[in-house]
């Protein structure tokens, strides 16, 4: 689903932003792995995180 087609299940809002954080997601058994960035889709009306996506899932293998 495209970001412009999403609807917040908490408040019904339709304005979203995509954001990331500073710490990459990495496999538990590979402590030295660089891992992959997480991309959050956040409702601009209420702050609800409507989705979390791993940008490069192949880096978790």
PyMOL Python script that loads the backbone (N, CA, C, O; Angstrom):
from pymol import cmd

cmd.read_pdbstr("""\
ATOM      1  N   UNK A   1       0.837  -1.178   0.000  1.00  0.00           N
ATOM      2  CA  UNK A   1       0.000   0.000   0.000  1.00  0.00           C
ATOM      3  C   UNK A   1       0.885   1.247   0.000  1.00  0.00           C
ATOM      4  O   UNK A   1       1.836   1.341   0.777  1.00  0.00           O
ATOM      5  N   UNK A   2       0.580   2.161  -0.839  1.00  0.00           N
ATOM      6  CA  UNK A   2       1.293   3.423  -0.970  1.00  0.00           C
ATOM      7  C   UNK A   2       1.027   4.290   0.266  1.00  0.00           C
ATOM      8  O   UNK A   2      -0.059   4.230   0.843  1.00  0.00           O
ATOM      9  N   UNK A   3       2.010   5.092   0.670  1.00  0.00           N
ATOM     10  CA  UNK A   3       1.854   5.952   1.856  1.00  0.00           C
ATOM     11  C   UNK A   3       0.673   6.911   1.695  1.00  0.00           C
ATOM     12  O   UNK A   3       0.028   7.259   2.684  1.00  0.00           O
ATOM     13  N   UNK A   4       0.380   7.343   0.467  1.00  0.00           N
ATOM     14  CA  UNK A   4      -0.725   8.270   0.241  1.00  0.00           C
ATOM     15  C   UNK A   4      -2.087   7.578   0.346  1.00  0.00           C
ATOM     16  O   UNK A   4      -3.113   8.255   0.408  1.00  0.00           O
ATOM     17  N   UNK A   5      -2.113   6.241   0.369  1.00  0.00           N
ATOM     18  CA  UNK A   5      -3.364   5.487   0.468  1.00  0.00           C
ATOM     19  C   UNK A   5      -3.636   5.003   1.886  1.00  0.00           C
ATOM     20  O   UNK A   5      -4.688   4.417   2.140  1.00  0.00           O
ATOM     21  N   UNK A   6      -2.714   5.233   2.813  1.00  0.00           N
ATOM     22  CA  UNK A   6      -2.869   4.735   4.183  1.00  0.00           C
ATOM     23  C   UNK A   6      -3.870   5.577   4.967  1.00  0.00           C
ATOM     24  O   UNK A   6      -4.093   6.753   4.677  1.00  0.00           O
ATOM     25  N   UNK A   7      -4.469   4.929   5.978  1.00  0.00           N
ATOM     26  CA  UNK A   7      -5.359   5.612   6.905  1.00  0.00           C
ATOM     27  C   UNK A   7      -5.020   5.118   8.302  1.00  0.00           C
ATOM     28  O   UNK A   7      -4.944   3.911   8.531  1.00  0.00           O
ATOM     29  N   UNK A   8      -4.818   6.026   9.226  1.00  0.00           N
ATOM     30  CA  UNK A   8      -4.461   5.677  10.596  1.00  0.00           C
ATOM     31  C   UNK A   8      -5.624   4.943  11.263  1.00  0.00           C
ATOM     32  O   UNK A   8      -6.757   5.423  11.246  1.00  0.00           O
ATOM     33  N   UNK A   9      -5.341   3.781  11.848  1.00  0.00           N
ATOM     34  CA  UNK A   9      -6.386   3.020  12.531  1.00  0.00           C
ATOM     35  C   UNK A   9      -6.731   3.616  13.894  1.00  0.00           C
ATOM     36  O   UNK A   9      -7.767   3.280  14.467  1.00  0.00           O
ATOM     37  N   UNK A  10      -5.884   4.490  14.415  1.00  0.00           N
ATOM     38  CA  UNK A  10      -6.124   5.095  15.726  1.00  0.00           C
ATOM     39  C   UNK A  10      -7.014   6.340  15.634  1.00  0.00           C
ATOM     40  O   UNK A  10      -7.976   6.476  16.391  1.00  0.00           O
ATOM     41  N   UNK A  11      -6.685   7.255  14.695  1.00  0.00           N
ATOM     42  CA  UNK A  11      -7.429   8.520  14.622  1.00  0.00           C
ATOM     43  C   UNK A  11      -8.111   8.763  13.275  1.00  0.00           C
ATOM     44  O   UNK A  11      -8.894   9.703  13.138  1.00  0.00           O
ATOM     45  N   UNK A  12      -7.817   7.920  12.278  1.00  0.00           N
ATOM     46  CA  UNK A  12      -8.406   8.107  10.951  1.00  0.00           C
ATOM     47  C   UNK A  12      -7.641   9.089  10.080  1.00  0.00           C
ATOM     48  O   UNK A  12      -8.064   9.387   8.963  1.00  0.00           O
ATOM     49  N   UNK A  13      -6.519   9.595  10.580  1.00  0.00           N
ATOM     50  CA  UNK A  13      -5.721  10.562   9.834  1.00  0.00           C
ATOM     51  C   UNK A  13      -5.141   9.984   8.553  1.00  0.00           C
ATOM     52  O   UNK A  13      -4.991   8.770   8.416  1.00  0.00           O
ATOM     53  N   UNK A  14      -4.817  10.868   7.621  1.00  0.00           N
ATOM     54  CA  UNK A  14      -4.259  10.441   6.334  1.00  0.00           C
ATOM     55  C   UNK A  14      -2.942  11.136   6.007  1.00  0.00           C
ATOM     56  O   UNK A  14      -2.458  11.040   4.879  1.00  0.00           O
ATOM     57  N   UNK A  15      -2.357  11.834   6.975  1.00  0.00           N
ATOM     58  CA  UNK A  15      -1.073  12.510   6.776  1.00  0.00           C
ATOM     59  C   UNK A  15       0.011  11.739   7.514  1.00  0.00           C
ATOM     60  O   UNK A  15      -0.081  11.524   8.722  1.00  0.00           O
ATOM     61  N   UNK A  16       1.042  11.323   6.775  1.00  0.00           N
ATOM     62  CA  UNK A  16       2.086  10.484   7.348  1.00  0.00           C
ATOM     63  C   UNK A  16       3.467  10.995   6.975  1.00  0.00           C
ATOM     64  O   UNK A  16       3.639  11.730   6.002  1.00  0.00           O
ATOM     65  N   UNK A  17       4.449  10.586   7.773  1.00  0.00           N
ATOM     66  CA  UNK A  17       5.850  10.853   7.483  1.00  0.00           C
ATOM     67  C   UNK A  17       6.598   9.542   7.681  1.00  0.00           C
ATOM     68  O   UNK A  17       6.227   8.723   8.521  1.00  0.00           O
ATOM     69  N   UNK A  18       7.661   9.351   6.894  1.00  0.00           N
ATOM     70  CA  UNK A  18       8.518   8.190   7.093  1.00  0.00           C
ATOM     71  C   UNK A  18       9.773   8.663   7.806  1.00  0.00           C
ATOM     72  O   UNK A  18      10.342   9.701   7.469  1.00  0.00           O
ATOM     73  N   UNK A  19      10.200   7.878   8.804  1.00  0.00           N
ATOM     74  CA  UNK A  19      11.353   8.250   9.625  1.00  0.00           C
ATOM     75  C   UNK A  19      12.148   7.002   9.969  1.00  0.00           C
ATOM     76  O   UNK A  19      11.660   5.881   9.827  1.00  0.00           O
ATOM     77  N   UNK A  20      13.382   7.208  10.425  1.00  0.00           N
ATOM     78  CA  UNK A  20      14.214   6.087  10.871  1.00  0.00           C
ATOM     79  C   UNK A  20      14.843   6.470  12.207  1.00  0.00           C
ATOM     80  O   UNK A  20      14.733   7.614  12.647  1.00  0.00           O
ATOM     81  N   UNK A  21      15.507   5.501  12.851  1.00  0.00           N
ATOM     82  CA  UNK A  21      16.209   5.803  14.088  1.00  0.00           C
ATOM     83  C   UNK A  21      17.696   5.523  13.912  1.00  0.00           C
ATOM     84  O   UNK A  21      18.137   5.147  12.826  1.00  0.00           O
ATOM     85  N   UNK A  22      18.457   5.704  14.966  1.00  0.00           N
ATOM     86  CA  UNK A  22      19.909   5.623  14.866  1.00  0.00           C
ATOM     87  C   UNK A  22      20.474   4.212  14.947  1.00  0.00           C
ATOM     88  O   UNK A  22      21.606   3.976  14.524  1.00  0.00           O
ATOM     89  N   UNK A  23      19.708   3.277  15.480  1.00  0.00           N
ATOM     90  CA  UNK A  23      20.218   1.926  15.709  1.00  0.00           C
ATOM     91  C   UNK A  23      19.642   0.961  14.683  1.00  0.00           C
ATOM     92  O   UNK A  23      18.423   0.840  14.554  1.00  0.00           O
ATOM     93  N   UNK A  24      20.520   0.270  13.951  1.00  0.00           N
ATOM     94  CA  UNK A  24      20.082  -0.709  12.963  1.00  0.00           C
ATOM     95  C   UNK A  24      19.594  -1.983  13.635  1.00  0.00           C
ATOM     96  O   UNK A  24      20.029  -2.326  14.735  1.00  0.00           O
ATOM     97  N   UNK A  25      18.693  -2.672  12.965  1.00  0.00           N
ATOM     98  CA  UNK A  25      18.224  -3.980  13.399  1.00  0.00           C
ATOM     99  C   UNK A  25      19.223  -5.012  12.916  1.00  0.00           C
ATOM    100  O   UNK A  25      19.629  -4.986  11.754  1.00  0.00           O
ATOM    101  N   UNK A  26      19.633  -5.938  13.810  1.00  0.00           N
ATOM    102  CA  UNK A  26      20.604  -6.952  13.409  1.00  0.00           C
ATOM    103  C   UNK A  26      20.232  -8.287  14.039  1.00  0.00           C
ATOM    104  O   UNK A  26      19.543  -8.321  15.058  1.00  0.00           O
ATOM    105  N   UNK A  27      20.681  -9.390  13.440  1.00  0.00           N
ATOM    106  CA  UNK A  27      20.384 -10.711  13.988  1.00  0.00           C
ATOM    107  C   UNK A  27      21.008 -10.879  15.374  1.00  0.00           C
ATOM    108  O   UNK A  27      22.105 -10.379  15.625  1.00  0.00           O
ATOM    109  N   UNK A  28      20.319 -11.576  16.270  1.00  0.00           N
ATOM    110  CA  UNK A  28      20.833 -11.795  17.629  1.00  0.00           C
ATOM    111  C   UNK A  28      22.123 -12.593  17.636  1.00  0.00           C
ATOM    112  O   UNK A  28      22.980 -12.383  18.495  1.00  0.00           O
ATOM    113  N   UNK A  29      22.270 -13.513  16.682  1.00  0.00           N
ATOM    114  CA  UNK A  29      23.456 -14.372  16.667  1.00  0.00           C
ATOM    115  C   UNK A  29      24.630 -13.772  15.897  1.00  0.00           C
ATOM    116  O   UNK A  29      25.667 -14.421  15.758  1.00  0.00           O
ATOM    117  N   UNK A  30      24.487 -12.546  15.396  1.00  0.00           N
ATOM    118  CA  UNK A  30      25.565 -11.881  14.652  1.00  0.00           C
ATOM    119  C   UNK A  30      25.779 -10.484  15.234  1.00  0.00           C
ATOM    120  O   UNK A  30      25.373  -9.485  14.640  1.00  0.00           O
ATOM    121  N   UNK A  31      26.412 -10.428  16.387  1.00  0.00           N
ATOM    122  CA  UNK A  31      26.591  -9.167  17.116  1.00  0.00           C
ATOM    123  C   UNK A  31      27.372  -8.109  16.336  1.00  0.00           C
ATOM    124  O   UNK A  31      27.167  -6.913  16.545  1.00  0.00           O
ATOM    125  N   UNK A  32      28.260  -8.535  15.446  1.00  0.00           N
ATOM    126  CA  UNK A  32      29.077  -7.577  14.698  1.00  0.00           C
ATOM    127  C   UNK A  32      28.480  -7.216  13.343  1.00  0.00           C
ATOM    128  O   UNK A  32      29.092  -6.469  12.579  1.00  0.00           O
ATOM    129  N   UNK A  33      27.311  -7.727  13.039  1.00  0.00           N
ATOM    130  CA  UNK A  33      26.635  -7.427  11.780  1.00  0.00           C
ATOM    131  C   UNK A  33      26.235  -5.951  11.740  1.00  0.00           C
ATOM    132  O   UNK A  33      25.854  -5.378  12.760  1.00  0.00           O
ATOM    133  N   UNK A  34      26.324  -5.346  10.570  1.00  0.00           N
ATOM    134  CA  UNK A  34      25.883  -3.962  10.394  1.00  0.00           C
ATOM    135  C   UNK A  34      24.363  -3.886  10.457  1.00  0.00           C
ATOM    136  O   UNK A  34      23.810  -2.899  10.943  1.00  0.00           O
ATOM    137  N   UNK A  35      23.685  -4.920   9.970  1.00  0.00           N
ATOM    138  CA  UNK A  35      22.232  -4.969  10.018  1.00  0.00           C
ATOM    139  C   UNK A  35      21.584  -4.054   9.004  1.00  0.00           C
ATOM    140  O   UNK A  35      22.195  -3.678   8.003  1.00  0.00           O
ATOM    141  N   UNK A  36      20.345  -3.701   9.272  1.00  0.00           N
ATOM    142  CA  UNK A  36      19.571  -2.897   8.336  1.00  0.00           C
ATOM    143  C   UNK A  36      18.783  -1.813   9.064  1.00  0.00           C
ATOM    144  O   UNK A  36      18.352  -1.983  10.205  1.00  0.00           O
ATOM    145  N   UNK A  37      18.613  -0.716   8.377  1.00  0.00           N
ATOM    146  CA  UNK A  37      17.830   0.405   8.879  1.00  0.00           C
ATOM    147  C   UNK A  37      16.347   0.028   8.942  1.00  0.00           C
ATOM    148  O   UNK A  37      15.857  -0.725   8.100  1.00  0.00           O
ATOM    149  N   UNK A  38      15.648   0.550   9.931  1.00  0.00           N
ATOM    150  CA  UNK A  38      14.195   0.400  10.028  1.00  0.00           C
ATOM    151  C   UNK A  38      13.553   1.691   9.546  1.00  0.00           C
ATOM    152  O   UNK A  38      14.035   2.783   9.847  1.00  0.00           O
ATOM    153  N   UNK A  39      12.471   1.564   8.803  1.00  0.00           N
ATOM    154  CA  UNK A  39      11.731   2.724   8.325  1.00  0.00           C
ATOM    155  C   UNK A  39      10.353   2.694   8.989  1.00  0.00           C
ATOM    156  O   UNK A  39       9.596   1.738   8.824  1.00  0.00           O
ATOM    157  N   UNK A  40      10.043   3.734   9.729  1.00  0.00           N
ATOM    158  CA  UNK A  40       8.765   3.852  10.424  1.00  0.00           C
ATOM    159  C   UNK A  40       7.851   4.768   9.619  1.00  0.00           C
ATOM    160  O   UNK A  40       8.296   5.789   9.095  1.00  0.00           O
ATOM    161  N   UNK A  41       6.586   4.409   9.521  1.00  0.00           N
ATOM    162  CA  UNK A  41       5.579   5.295   8.954  1.00  0.00           C
ATOM    163  C   UNK A  41       4.733   5.774  10.129  1.00  0.00           C
ATOM    164  O   UNK A  41       4.112   4.975  10.829  1.00  0.00           O
ATOM    165  N   UNK A  42       4.719   7.102  10.336  1.00  0.00           N
ATOM    166  CA  UNK A  42       4.101   7.694  11.522  1.00  0.00           C
ATOM    167  C   UNK A  42       2.981   8.646  11.110  1.00  0.00           C
ATOM    168  O   UNK A  42       3.152   9.467  10.209  1.00  0.00           O
ATOM    169  N   UNK A  43       1.830   8.527  11.780  1.00  0.00           N
ATOM    170  CA  UNK A  43       0.709   9.438  11.546  1.00  0.00           C
ATOM    171  C   UNK A  43       1.079  10.814  12.094  1.00  0.00           C
ATOM    172  O   UNK A  43       1.473  10.937  13.254  1.00  0.00           O
ATOM    173  N   UNK A  44       0.954  11.842  11.270  1.00  0.00           N
ATOM    174  CA  UNK A  44       1.284  13.203  11.700  1.00  0.00           C
ATOM    175  C   UNK A  44       0.200  13.819  12.578  1.00  0.00           C
ATOM    176  O   UNK A  44       0.435  14.835  13.232  1.00  0.00           O
ATOM    177  N   UNK A  45      -0.981  13.213  12.597  1.00  0.00           N
ATOM    178  CA  UNK A  45      -2.074  13.758  13.401  1.00  0.00           C
ATOM    179  C   UNK A  45      -2.013  13.308  14.858  1.00  0.00           C
ATOM    180  O   UNK A  45      -2.278  14.099  15.763  1.00  0.00           O
ATOM    181  N   UNK A  46      -1.660  12.024  15.093  1.00  0.00           N
ATOM    182  CA  UNK A  46      -1.685  11.516  16.471  1.00  0.00           C
ATOM    183  C   UNK A  46      -0.376  10.868  16.919  1.00  0.00           C
ATOM    184  O   UNK A  46      -0.220  10.568  18.102  1.00  0.00           O
ATOM    185  N   UNK A  47       0.569  10.643  15.999  1.00  0.00           N
ATOM    186  CA  UNK A  47       1.852  10.049  16.362  1.00  0.00           C
ATOM    187  C   UNK A  47       1.881   8.533  16.345  1.00  0.00           C
ATOM    188  O   UNK A  47       2.912   7.937  16.657  1.00  0.00           O
ATOM    189  N   UNK A  48       0.783   7.898  15.992  1.00  0.00           N
ATOM    190  CA  UNK A  48       0.729   6.434  15.930  1.00  0.00           C
ATOM    191  C   UNK A  48       1.701   5.914  14.865  1.00  0.00           C
ATOM    192  O   UNK A  48       1.740   6.436  13.751  1.00  0.00           O
ATOM    193  N   UNK A  49       2.482   4.889  15.208  1.00  0.00           N
ATOM    194  CA  UNK A  49       3.351   4.229  14.230  1.00  0.00           C
ATOM    195  C   UNK A  49       2.482   3.201  13.512  1.00  0.00           C
ATOM    196  O   UNK A  49       2.056   2.213  14.111  1.00  0.00           O
ATOM    197  N   UNK A  50       2.222   3.438  12.224  1.00  0.00           N
ATOM    198  CA  UNK A  50       1.317   2.550  11.485  1.00  0.00           C
ATOM    199  C   UNK A  50       2.045   1.410  10.796  1.00  0.00           C
ATOM    200  O   UNK A  50       1.424   0.413  10.429  1.00  0.00           O
ATOM    201  N   UNK A  51       3.374   1.544  10.611  1.00  0.00           N
ATOM    202  CA  UNK A  51       4.142   0.425  10.069  1.00  0.00           C
ATOM    203  C   UNK A  51       5.622   0.591  10.383  1.00  0.00           C
ATOM    204  O   UNK A  51       6.131   1.700  10.544  1.00  0.00           O
ATOM    205  N   UNK A  52       6.292  -0.554  10.464  1.00  0.00           N
ATOM    206  CA  UNK A  52       7.747  -0.602  10.610  1.00  0.00           C
ATOM    207  C   UNK A  52       8.238  -1.564   9.547  1.00  0.00           C
ATOM    208  O   UNK A  52       7.778  -2.704   9.474  1.00  0.00           O
ATOM    209  N   UNK A  53       9.177  -1.106   8.717  1.00  0.00           N
ATOM    210  CA  UNK A  53       9.697  -1.940   7.641  1.00  0.00           C
ATOM    211  C   UNK A  53      11.220  -1.974   7.716  1.00  0.00           C
ATOM    212  O   UNK A  53      11.861  -0.954   7.971  1.00  0.00           O
ATOM    213  N   UNK A  54      11.793  -3.156   7.490  1.00  0.00           N
ATOM    214  CA  UNK A  54      13.244  -3.297   7.428  1.00  0.00           C
ATOM    215  C   UNK A  54      13.655  -2.940   6.006  1.00  0.00           C
ATOM    216  O   UNK A  54      13.181  -3.546   5.045  1.00  0.00           O
ATOM    217  N   UNK A  55      14.541  -1.951   5.876  1.00  0.00           N
ATOM    218  CA  UNK A  55      14.912  -1.443   4.558  1.00  0.00           C
ATOM    219  C   UNK A  55      15.640  -2.486   3.705  1.00  0.00           C
ATOM    220  O   UNK A  55      15.344  -2.619   2.518  1.00  0.00           O
ATOM    221  N   UNK A  56      16.583  -3.226   4.289  1.00  0.00           N
ATOM    222  CA  UNK A  56      17.360  -4.235   3.562  1.00  0.00           C
ATOM    223  C   UNK A  56      17.316  -5.566   4.309  1.00  0.00           C
ATOM    224  O   UNK A  56      18.271  -5.902   5.009  1.00  0.00           O
ATOM    225  N   UNK A  57      16.231  -6.335   4.178  1.00  0.00           N
ATOM    226  CA  UNK A  57      16.106  -7.580   4.940  1.00  0.00           C
ATOM    227  C   UNK A  57      17.193  -8.608   4.629  1.00  0.00           C
ATOM    228  O   UNK A  57      17.466  -9.484   5.450  1.00  0.00           O
ATOM    229  N   UNK A  58      17.808  -8.511   3.463  1.00  0.00           N
ATOM    230  CA  UNK A  58      18.876  -9.463   3.114  1.00  0.00           C
ATOM    231  C   UNK A  58      20.089  -9.307   4.029  1.00  0.00           C
ATOM    232  O   UNK A  58      20.884 -10.238   4.150  1.00  0.00           O
ATOM    233  N   UNK A  59      20.246  -8.158   4.670  1.00  0.00           N
ATOM    234  CA  UNK A  59      21.372  -7.941   5.586  1.00  0.00           C
ATOM    235  C   UNK A  59      21.173  -8.636   6.931  1.00  0.00           C
ATOM    236  O   UNK A  59      22.069  -8.614   7.775  1.00  0.00           O
ATOM    237  N   UNK A  60      20.015  -9.248   7.139  1.00  0.00           N
ATOM    238  CA  UNK A  60      19.738  -9.958   8.385  1.00  0.00           C
ATOM    239  C   UNK A  60      20.058 -11.441   8.277  1.00  0.00           C
ATOM    240  O   UNK A  60      19.959 -12.168   9.266  1.00  0.00           O
ATOM    241  N   UNK A  61      20.438 -11.895   7.097  1.00  0.00           N
ATOM    242  CA  UNK A  61      20.719 -13.322   6.884  1.00  0.00           C
ATOM    243  C   UNK A  61      22.078 -13.695   7.402  1.00  0.00           C
ATOM    244  O   UNK A  61      22.478 -14.855   7.305  1.00  0.00           O
TER     245      UNK A  61
END
""", "prot")
cmd.dss("prot")
cmd.show_as("cartoon", "prot")
cmd.util.cbc("prot")
cmd.orient("prot")
